[in-house]
């Protein structure tokens, strides 16, 4: 499964040299992702994406529901965005 969570909007620039970072936290978890939670995704301009799954995925998640978080370099800022939830069966 490929998760696509954000698109460049409003004339913002995406640098392929700085890949987006994703975090998947169980919905039962409280708080924001910490440094060790982030996984490198890729830009498929203008979208951020990451491959999730047991066969060649960046991450294999146990069955359950997860909050998907995304961060990326945006000039002098590094936004952190809660992109939604994903259910793994």
Secondary structure as GFF3:
##gff-version 3
##sequence-region A 1 89
A	DSSP	beta_strand	2	7	.	.	.	ID=ss1
A	DSSP	beta_strand	21	26	.	.	.	ID=ss2
A	DSSP	three_ten_helix	35	37	.	.	.	ID=ss3
A	DSSP	beta_strand	39	40	.	.	.	ID=ss4
A	DSSP	beta_strand	42	44	.	.	.	ID=ss5
A	DSSP	beta_strand	47	51	.	.	.	ID=ss6
A	DSSP	beta_strand	64	71	.	.	.	ID=ss7
A	DSSP	beta_strand	80	88	.	.	.	ID=ss8
###
